[in-house]
Amino acid sequence: MKLQNLIPNWILQFVEKPSRIYAEMTAGLMMAVLVIPQSLGYATLAGLPPIMGLYASITPVLVYAWLGASSIASVGPVAVTAIMTASALSHYALGSPQYIQLAITLAFMVGVILSLASMLRLGWIMQFVSRGVAAGFVSGAAILIILSQIKYILGISLNSDSLILASQGLYAQAKFIHLPTAMLGMVTLIILLISRYGESIVWGSWLPKKSAGFAGRLFVIILVMFSIWLAHHWQFDDMGIRLLQALPTGFPSASLPTISVDIIVQLLPSALLIALVAFISSSTIAGQHARLRGEDYQPNKDLLGLGLANLTSGLYGGFAVSGGISRTSLNLSVGSNSPLSSIVCAIGIWAILMFFGRQLEGLPYAVLAAVIITSVVSMVDKKTFKQAWQHDRADAICFIITFITVITFGLNAGLVSGILTSFAMMVYRTHQVHIATVGRIDDSEHYRNVKRHSVTTFDGIMLLRIDESLYFGNCQTVHGQLSAHAQDAQIRHLVLIMTAVNHIDLSAQEMLLELNKECLKYQKQLHFAEIKGPVMDKLVGGQLLAQLSGQVFLSTNQAVCKLTNPDADCDE
């Protein structure tokens, strides 16, 4: 491989304008400080030691910044992959050595899957997860994440695998709520919610619009630091409030995670689902920002960058990572315009871990839980559901089924049910084939639906436009609609316009052959018009064209011309 192929294109902008380096370094350093509470919290959400959140925020970020497809998207620990990791390992003791090792192995397996997908150029696969399924899954995951943090807010033991279990557990554990923890957690949560969702009032009333968003995020850091000071000053540990213990300094050396056939078989379904969700999440964000910035986006390159990021996370003691909406938004809010800021961010987190990790000791878990809840509330995608309900009920149904299944039966079941529902809707749509009766607009060569336009029709000729490809799943439905026309005594010629037919399988060909026999039985002729080249290639040499009672026309207008006036010169 040539050396220039290892150097990303975004570096060239700094060769041309070195003055931009300072702005990117400043943005990266601010990002490093701002993402630490989130990274610690998401590790806790995954049931892992908080330090693993920082491990997952260093090498994966460096790798994706260098090899990823997006110039602005930021990867790292995110809420969805954290809760999916916890769900995948729910049968093991939370935080145990085995649990930690399996989380690391899971990240490594996710990396292998994504890297292999990149090699096989499977970037197109995200097209088969509808917007409704993705939004319903993320929204359901947000509810589960909020439920999982209630135990830290209230200081109780709570099963948060589903809404039903959480509700039952909350009712049973209500009398055991730890009052000091609950007061700290609820007050912090209320303050953070007011700061974030009342931003225009709290910050925007006296700060410029661009500064208001940053001030809200900086406030989180100030609040976290203040809670650590309070924990030491007021002896929170003596009150029974759970606190973050001292983080180990240093950085782990690279080592392969524990892998065996049994572990692979056990974790593979979860790894596949996490890989799919990680790619959908990352590619959606990266692709959207690439379009806004007028940049090229390559899904297969993003697969590789994300895959190698997860591989390195597994090698260096982290857990599964992905591109996140909140991380990318934070990246933009601090003024980032290139992956250089992400590289500086990762180096900054490493420096904080090496030299200031001890300063995070005493951070209350209730405060971390409040930070997580505040950041995931916006993940409940009401806007997408509202749009789907207004414009595409099928997508809205996919959203509802996915959302309900996630909060009732868990993440894996929710995603699988959503994808199956999406495929069912796709099959249903192709099964219900729209067949339009068309006529000519005035004296033009344009033919349109008789129900939508004022058109001219022709005695004895039925022009039918089939608006779907034909295959085994819909050929009987189509036959039922066409057969009625074949029996109509007023029709002598049945013309099937094939402009929207991109594929005809063997079952559909047999159906059309049967229709042709029916036309012959009722002394009618079956014709085709505007058959596409790839479809014609499938029909040439087959029985359908050999036994066709009518003709194959290049255009609908040619068919009308020839059938209304057989002696006319209708060649185009």
GUTOR-32183 format. One record per residue (C-alpha): x, y, z; residue in three letters. Coordinates in steps of 0.05 Angstrom, whole numbers, plus 5000, padded with zeros to 4 digits. Example, Ala and Ser with C-alpha at 12.3 -4.5 7.8 and 13.67 -1.06 7.14 Angstrom:
PT east north   up rest
PT 5246  4910 5156  ALA
PT 5273  4979 5143  SER
***
This chain:
PT east north   up rest
PT 5000  5000 5000  MET
PT 5027  5069 4981  LYS
PT 5043  5118 5036  LEU
PT 4996  5171 5008  GLN
PT 4938  5122 5014  ASN
PT 4949  5120 5089  LEU
PT 4944  5195 5096  ILE
PT 4871  5221 5098  PRO
PT 4850  5277 5051  ASN
PT 4828  5323 5108  TRP
PT 4901  5336 5127  ILE
PT 4911  5374 5062  LEU
PT 4868  5432 5087  GLN
PT 4918  5445 5142  PHE
PT 4976  5445 5093  VAL
PT 4939  5499 5054  GLU
PT 4915  5538 5116  LYS
PT 4958  5522 5177  PRO
PT 4922  5577 5216  SER
PT 4862  5530 5223  ARG
PT 4901  5482 5267  ILE
PT 4894  5527 5328  TYR
PT 4818  5529 5323  ALA
PT 4814  5453 5316  GLU
PT 4861  5442 5375  MET
PT 4820  5489 5419  THR
PT 4756  5453 5399  ALA
PT 4788  5385 5414  GLY
PT 4811  5405 5483  LEU
PT 4742  5432 5501  MET
PT 4711  5368 5475  MET
PT 4758  5326 5518  ALA
PT 4733  5360 5581  VAL
PT 4660  5359 5561  LEU
PT 4655  5285 5542  VAL
PT 4686  5256 5606  ILE
PT 4621  5255 5648  PRO
PT 4584  5223 5589  GLN
PT 4639  5171 5578  SER
PT 4640  5152 5652  LEU
PT 4564  5149 5654  GLY
PT 4557  5105 5592  TYR
PT 4607  5055 5621  ALA
PT 4564  5053 5684  THR
PT 4502  5044 5639  LEU
PT 4536  4984 5607  ALA
PT 4548  4955 5677  GLY
PT 4623  4966 5671  LEU
PT 4675  5003 5713  PRO
PT 4672  5077 5694  PRO
PT 4745  5077 5673  ILE
PT 4726  5034 5612  MET
PT 4686  5093 5586  GLY
PT 4751  5133 5581  LEU
PT 4788  5074 5550  TYR
PT 4733  5071 5497  ALA
PT 4741  5146 5484  SER
PT 4815  5145 5465  ILE
PT 4840  5093 5415  THR
PT 4773  5084 5379  PRO
PT 4767  5159 5369  VAL
PT 4838  5162 5341  LEU
PT 4826  5105 5293  VAL
PT 4759  5131 5266  TYR
PT 4786  5202 5259  ALA
PT 4841  5175 5215  TRP
PT 4803  5123 5175  LEU
PT 4728  5140 5181  GLY
PT 4685  5168 5125  ALA
PT 4661  5230 5161  SER
PT 4699  5294 5174  SER
PT 4655  5316 5231  ILE
PT 4621  5254 5262  ALA
PT 4650  5232 5329  SER
PT 4652  5160 5354  VAL
PT 4658  5135 5425  GLY
PT 4614  5106 5480  PRO
PT 4541  5120 5465  VAL
PT 4478  5104 5503  ALA
PT 4449  5054 5454  VAL
PT 4510  5009 5449  THR
PT 4521  5014 5524  ALA
PT 4450  4990 5540  ILE
PT 4456  4936 5486  MET
PT 4521  4912 5518  THR
PT 4487  4908 5586  ALA
PT 4428  4871 5555  SER
PT 4474  4821 5520  ALA
PT 4510  4805 5585  LEU
PT 4450  4807 5632  SER
PT 4459  4734 5652  HIS
PT 4526  4749 5685  TYR
PT 4542  4783 5751  ALA
PT 4544  4858 5738  LEU
PT 4615  4885 5740  GLY
PT 4647  4817 5753  SER
PT 4713  4800 5719  PRO
PT 4677  4752 5672  GLN
PT 4626  4806 5655  TYR
PT 4682  4856 5639  ILE
PT 4720  4807 5596  GLN
PT 4658  4789 5557  LEU
PT 4643  4862 5545  ALA
PT 4713  4872 5517  ILE
PT 4705  4809 5474  THR
PT 4637  4834 5449  LEU
PT 4669  4900 5426  ALA
PT 4723  4860 5390  PHE
PT 4671  4816 5355  MET
PT 4631  4877 5334  VAL
PT 4695  4905 5304  GLY
PT 4708  4841 5266  VAL
PT 4637  4838 5239  ILE
PT 4638  4911 5215  LEU
PT 4707  4902 5184  SER
PT 4685  4840 5147  LEU
PT 4622  4877 5124  ALA
PT 4667  4931 5096  SER
PT 4709  4881 5058  MET
PT 4645  4850 5030  LEU
PT 4620  4920 5013  ARG
PT 4555  4912 5052  LEU
PT 4544  4986 5063  GLY
PT 4479  4981 5024  TRP
PT 4448  4938 5079  ILE
PT 4427  4999 5120  MET
PT 4375  5014 5066  GLN
PT 4334  4955 5092  PHE
PT 4323  4984 5161  VAL
PT 4267  5034 5153  SER
PT 4267  5102 5187  ARG
PT 4208  5080 5230  GLY
PT 4245  5019 5256  VAL
PT 4308  5058 5271  ALA
PT 4270  5114 5306  ALA
PT 4226  5065 5345  GLY
PT 4286  5026 5368  PHE
PT 4325  5087 5391  VAL
PT 4264  5115 5425  SER
PT 4250  5050 5462  GLY
PT 4324  5044 5481  ALA
PT 4320  5115 5510  ALA
PT 4262  5093 5555  ILE
PT 4301  5032 5578  LEU
PT 4362  5075 5592  ILE
PT 4322  5123 5634  ILE
PT 4292  5064 5672  LEU
PT 4362  5035 5683  SER
PT 4385  5100 5717  GLN
PT 4326  5105 5766  ILE
PT 4362  5058 5814  LYS
PT 4421  5106 5818  TYR
PT 4375  5167 5825  ILE
PT 4335  5135 5882  LEU
PT 4388  5091 5912  GLY
PT 4349  5026 5905  ILE
PT 4357  4958 5872  SER
PT 4315  4955 5810  LEU
PT 4306  4908 5750  ASN
PT 4301  4954 5690  SER
PT 4300  4902 5633  ASP
PT 4230  4924 5614  SER
PT 4178  4977 5632  LEU
PT 4134  4924 5666  ILE
PT 4191  4897 5709  LEU
PT 4215  4967 5727  ALA
PT 4144  4989 5747  SER
PT 4135  4927 5790  GLN
PT 4204  4935 5821  GLY
PT 4193  5009 5835  LEU
PT 4127  4994 5870  TYR
PT 4160  4939 5912  ALA
PT 4222  4980 5928  GLN
PT 4188  5047 5943  ALA
PT 4197  5039 6018  LYS
PT 4272  5028 6010  PHE
PT 4287  5093 5973  ILE
PT 4350  5124 6001  HIS
PT 4328  5195 6017  LEU
PT 4396  5231 6013  PRO
PT 4412  5197 5946  THR
PT 4342  5213 5920  ALA
PT 4346  5286 5940  MET
PT 4414  5294 5907  LEU
PT 4393  5256 5844  GLY
PT 4326  5291 5835  MET
PT 4353  5361 5848  VAL
PT 4411  5349 5799  THR
PT 4364  5320 5747  LEU
PT 4316  5379 5751  ILE
PT 4372  5430 5746  ILE
PT 4402  5395 5685  LEU
PT 4335  5388 5651  LEU
PT 4320  5462 5661  ILE
PT 4390  5480 5636  SER
PT 4383  5437 5574  ARG
PT 4311  5443 5554  TYR
PT 4302  5514 5578  GLY
PT 4366  5535 5543  GLU
PT 4334  5594 5508  SER
PT 4312  5623 5575  ILE
PT 4368  5602 5621  VAL
PT 4426  5618 5574  TRP
PT 4397  5649 5511  GLY
PT 4367  5708 5549  SER
PT 4436  5738 5563  TRP
PT 4484  5701 5516  LEU
PT 4491  5699 5440  PRO
PT 4457  5640 5407  LYS
PT 4522  5604 5390  LYS
PT 4548  5613 5461  SER
PT 4484  5590 5495  ALA
PT 4491  5518 5473  GLY
PT 4563  5514 5495  PHE
PT 4547  5547 5562  ALA
PT 4495  5493 5575  GLY
PT 4545  5438 5563  ARG
PT 4599  5473 5603  LEU
PT 4549  5479 5660  PHE
PT 4547  5403 5664  VAL
PT 4622  5402 5677  ILE
PT 4616  5455 5731  ILE
PT 4559  5417 5764  LEU
PT 4598  5352 5763  VAL
PT 4659  5387 5794  MET
PT 4615  5420 5846  PHE
PT 4583  5353 5864  SER
PT 4653  5323 5875  ILE
PT 4671  5381 5921  TRP
PT 4605  5373 5959  LEU
PT 4617  5298 5966  ALA
PT 4684  5310 6001  HIS
PT 4661  5371 6040  HIS
PT 4596  5341 6067  TRP
PT 4621  5269 6071  GLN
PT 4570  5239 6024  PHE
PT 4598  5169 6035  ASP
PT 4580  5173 6108  ASP
PT 4508  5188 6087  MET
PT 4506  5124 6046  GLY
PT 4509  5159 5978  ILE
PT 4546  5116 5928  ARG
PT 4608  5151 5901  LEU
PT 4657  5138 5845  LEU
PT 4720  5107 5870  GLN
PT 4790  5130 5849  ALA
PT 4803  5115 5776  LEU
PT 4867  5077 5760  PRO
PT 4919  5120 5726  THR
PT 4955  5097 5664  GLY
PT 4930  5064 5601  PHE
PT 4924  4989 5589  PRO
PT 4970  4955 5539  SER
PT 4941  4921 5478  ALA
PT 4919  4850 5489  SER
PT 4872  4802 5453  LEU
PT 4807  4789 5491  PRO
PT 4786  4721 5514  THR
PT 4756  4684 5454  ILE
PT 4731  4613 5448  SER
PT 4681  4576 5405  VAL
PT 4630  4575 5462  ASP
PT 4638  4651 5473  ILE
PT 4631  4666 5399  ILE
PT 4568  4624 5393  VAL
PT 4539  4656 5456  GLN
PT 4554  4729 5438  LEU
PT 4547  4726 5362  LEU
PT 4472  4744 5358  PRO
PT 4483  4804 5404  SER
PT 4547  4824 5367  ALA
PT 4510  4823 5300  LEU
PT 4454  4867 5327  LEU
PT 4501  4916 5360  ILE
PT 4542  4920 5296  ALA
PT 4479  4934 5256  LEU
PT 4454  4987 5304  VAL
PT 4523  5019 5310  ALA
PT 4529  5024 5234  PHE
PT 4459  5051 5225  ILE
PT 4469  5103 5279  SER
PT 4537  5124 5254  SER
PT 4521  5124 5180  SER
PT 4456  5163 5190  THR
PT 4492  5218 5227  ILE
PT 4554  5218 5183  ALA
PT 4514  5216 5118  GLY
PT 4468  5272 5140  GLN
PT 4526  5319 5158  HIS
PT 4563  5300 5094  ALA
PT 4503  5322 5053  ARG
PT 4497  5387 5092  LEU
PT 4571  5402 5081  ARG
PT 4571  5381 5008  GLY
PT 4620  5324 5022  GLU
PT 4625  5254 4993  ASP
PT 4602  5198 5040  TYR
PT 4624  5126 5030  GLN
PT 4585  5076 5073  PRO
PT 4636  5020 5062  ASN
PT 4692  5065 5085  LYS
PT 4651  5084 5146  ASP
PT 4641  5009 5160  LEU
PT 4717  5000 5160  LEU
PT 4730  5060 5205  GLY
PT 4676  5039 5254  LEU
PT 4699  4966 5252  GLY
PT 4772  4982 5267  LEU
PT 4750  5031 5321  ALA
PT 4713  4974 5356  ASN
PT 4771  4927 5346  LEU
PT 4819  4975 5381  THR
PT 4767  4987 5435  SER
PT 4768  4912 5449  GLY
PT 4845  4910 5446  LEU
PT 4852  4967 5496  TYR
PT 4800  4948 5548  GLY
PT 4740  4987 5522  GLY
PT 4670  4967 5501  PHE
PT 4628  4974 5437  ALA
PT 4629  5045 5407  VAL
PT 4590  5081 5353  SER
PT 4577  5149 5324  GLY
PT 4528  5186 5368  GLY
PT 4481  5245 5357  ILE
PT 4501  5278 5422  SER
PT 4576  5269 5411  ARG
PT 4572  5296 5341  THR
PT 4528  5354 5362  SER
PT 4578  5369 5417  LEU
PT 4634  5366 5367  ASN
PT 4599  5418 5324  LEU
PT 4581  5463 5383  SER
PT 4654  5472 5403  VAL
PT 4673  5493 5332  GLY
PT 4701  5429 5303  SER
PT 4708  5426 5227  ASN
PT 4754  5365 5217  SER
PT 4776  5300 5250  PRO
PT 4836  5336 5279  LEU
PT 4793  5360 5337  SER
PT 4774  5288 5351  SER
PT 4847  5268 5353  ILE
PT 4863  5325 5401  VAL
PT 4802  5305 5442  CYS
PT 4827  5233 5449  ALA
PT 4897  5257 5468  ILE
PT 4866  5305 5518  GLY
PT 4825  5249 5551  ILE
PT 4888  5207 5554  TRP
PT 4926  5264 5589  ALA
PT 4868  5275 5638  ILE
PT 4867  5200 5652  LEU
PT 4942  5198 5663  MET
PT 4950  5259 5707  PHE
PT 4881  5279 5735  PHE
PT 4842  5214 5740  GLY
PT 4846  5216 5816  ARG
PT 4809  5282 5817  GLN
PT 4745  5248 5794  LEU
PT 4742  5206 5858  GLU
PT 4679  5222 5897  GLY
PT 4633  5236 5838  LEU
PT 4563  5213 5861  PRO
PT 4531  5160 5817  TYR
PT 4465  5197 5825  ALA
PT 4496  5257 5789  VAL
PT 4523  5212 5733  LEU
PT 4453  5182 5726  ALA
PT 4423  5251 5720  ALA
PT 4473  5269 5666  VAL
PT 4455  5206 5627  ILE
PT 4380  5216 5633  ILE
PT 4386  5288 5610  THR
PT 4426  5268 5549  SER
PT 4379  5212 5527  VAL
PT 4312  5245 5536  VAL
PT 4320  5277 5467  SER
PT 4330  5208 5437  MET
PT 4255  5195 5442  VAL
PT 4240  5213 5370  ASP
PT 4169  5242 5372  LYS
PT 4181  5283 5309  LYS
PT 4194  5222 5265  THR
PT 4133  5186 5292  PHE
PT 4089  5247 5279  LYS
PT 4114  5254 5207  GLN
PT 4106  5179 5194  ALA
PT 4035  5180 5221  TRP
PT 4017  5239 5176  GLN
PT 4051  5215 5112  HIS
PT 4066  5140 5117  ASP
PT 4024  5098 5165  ARG
PT 4065  5035 5149  ALA
PT 4127  5068 5176  ASP
PT 4088  5092 5236  ALA
PT 4065  5020 5250  ILE
PT 4138  4997 5246  CYS
PT 4156  5051 5297  PHE
PT 4100  5031 5345  ILE
PT 4115  4956 5341  ILE
PT 4190  4966 5350  THR
PT 4181  5015 5407  PHE
PT 4131  4973 5445  ILE
PT 4171  4909 5435  THR
PT 4235  4943 5459  VAL
PT 4206  4969 5524  ILE
PT 4167  4904 5536  THR
PT 4214  4849 5515  PHE
PT 4282  4882 5509  GLY
PT 4328  4911 5456  LEU
PT 4345  4849 5415  ASN
PT 4273  4827 5410  ALA
PT 4252  4898 5392  GLY
PT 4302  4906 5336  LEU
PT 4287  4837 5306  VAL
PT 4212  4849 5310  SER
PT 4220  4918 5278  GLY
PT 4261  4891 5220  ILE
PT 4212  4833 5209  LEU
PT 4154  4883 5210  THR
PT 4191  4927 5161  SER
PT 4201  4869 5113  PHE
PT 4128  4848 5123  ALA
PT 4106  4918 5103  MET
PT 4152  4916 5043  MET
PT 4122  4849 5021  VAL
PT 4052  4876 5033  TYR
PT 4065  4937 4990  ARG
PT 4093  4896 4932  THR
PT 4035  4847 4941  HIS
PT 3983  4902 4932  GLN
PT 4002  4921 4861  VAL
PT 3974  4985 4833  HIS
PT 3949  4974 4762  ILE
PT 3925  5038 4728  ALA
PT 3879  5044 4669  THR
PT 3909  5098 4625  VAL
PT 3889  5142 4567  GLY
PT 3921  5193 4521  ARG
PT 3925  5266 4541  ILE
PT 3897  5307 4482  ASP
PT 3937  5292 4418  ASP
PT 4003  5282 4454  SER
PT 4043  5219 4464  GLU
PT 4032  5222 4540  HIS
PT 3988  5170 4574  TYR
PT 3962  5180 4645  ARG
PT 3914  5149 4695  ASN
PT 3841  5159 4675  VAL
PT 3823  5173 4748  LYS
PT 3872  5231 4754  ARG
PT 3871  5264 4686  HIS
PT 3824  5283 4630  SER
PT 3844  5233 4577  VAL
PT 3821  5199 4513  THR
PT 3807  5124 4514  THR
PT 3799  5078 4454  PHE
PT 3743  5029 4438  ASP
PT 3762  4957 4445  GLY
PT 3831  4974 4474  ILE
PT 3847  4969 4548  MET
PT 3913  5003 4567  LEU
PT 3938  4979 4635  LEU
PT 4001  5005 4668  ARG
PT 4031  4956 4720  ILE
PT 4066  4997 4774  ASP
PT 4108  4943 4806  GLU
PT 4157  4888 4790  SER
PT 4125  4820 4783  LEU
PT 4147  4761 4826  TYR
PT 4119  4700 4861  PHE
PT 4093  4743 4919  GLY
PT 4045  4785 4877  ASN
PT 4033  4748 4812  CYS
PT 3967  4716 4835  GLN
PT 3941  4784 4858  THR
PT 3959  4814 4790  VAL
PT 3927  4756 4753  HIS
PT 3863  4766 4791  GLY
PT 3859  4839 4768  GLN
PT 3879  4825 4696  LEU
PT 3835  4764 4687  SER
PT 3772  4806 4696  ALA
PT 3792  4850 4637  HIS
PT 3807  4788 4595  ALA
PT 3734  4767 4603  GLN
PT 3705  4835 4586  ASP
PT 3666  4828 4521  ALA
PT 3678  4900 4500  GLN
PT 3754  4892 4500  ILE
PT 3791  4863 4439  ARG
PT 3862  4883 4458  HIS
PT 3894  4881 4527  LEU
PT 3958  4923 4529  VAL
PT 4003  4916 4590  LEU
PT 4049  4977 4598  ILE
PT 4113  4953 4632  MET
PT 4150  5018 4647  THR
PT 4152  5005 4722  ALA
PT 4167  4931 4717  VAL
PT 4241  4921 4733  ASN
PT 4239  4846 4745  HIS
PT 4197  4785 4725  ILE
PT 4211  4719 4757  ASP
PT 4190  4650 4733  LEU
PT 4125  4649 4772  SER
PT 4104  4716 4741  ALA
PT 4122  4691 4671  GLN
PT 4077  4630 4681  GLU
PT 4022  4676 4706  MET
PT 4026  4719 4643  LEU
PT 4028  4656 4600  LEU
PT 3963  4634 4634  GLU
PT 3933  4703 4622  LEU
PT 3952  4698 4548  ASN
PT 3914  4631 4544  LYS
PT 3853  4664 4575  GLU
PT 3856  4720 4524  CYS
PT 3858  4668 4468  LEU
PT 3800  4631 4500  LYS
PT 3758  4695 4498  TYR
PT 3783  4715 4428  GLN
PT 3826  4772 4452  LYS
PT 3899  4791 4442  GLN
PT 3949  4806 4497  LEU
PT 4002  4858 4481  HIS
PT 4062  4887 4518  PHE
PT 4090  4958 4513  ALA
PT 4153  4991 4538  GLU
PT 4188  4929 4566  ILE
PT 4255  4947 4596  LYS
PT 4319  4916 4568  GLY
PT 4337  4872 4628  PRO
PT 4266  4846 4632  VAL
PT 4265  4831 4557  MET
PT 4330  4793 4565  ASP
PT 4293  4746 4613  LYS
PT 4234  4737 4565  LEU
PT 4272  4726 4500  VAL
PT 4272  4653 4481  GLY
PT 4218  4636 4531  GLY
PT 4148  4608 4520  GLN
PT 4113  4674 4536  LEU
PT 4138  4712 4476  LEU
PT 4135  4650 4432  ALA
PT 4061  4639 4447  GLN
PT 4040  4712 4455  LEU
PT 3974  4725 4421  SER
PT 3991  4798 4407  GLY
PT 4054  4840 4397  GLN
PT 4109  4875 4436  VAL
PT 4110  4950 4424  PHE
PT 4166  4999 4438  LEU
PT 4117  5050 4466  SER
PT 4045  5058 4488  THR
PT 4033  5108 4432  ASN
PT 4059  5059 4380  GLN
PT 4011  5006 4408  ALA
PT 3951  5053 4403  VAL
PT 3971  5075 4333  CYS
PT 3978  5003 4308  LYS
PT 3917  4975 4342  LEU
PT 3871  5032 4321  THR
PT 3897  5036 4249  ASN
PT 3934  4972 4229  PRO
PT 3954  5000 4161  ASP
PT 3986  5064 4189  ALA
PT 4062  5074 4192  ASP
PT 4071  5073 4268  CYS
PT 4146  5061 4271  ASP
PT 4183  5108 4319  GLU
***
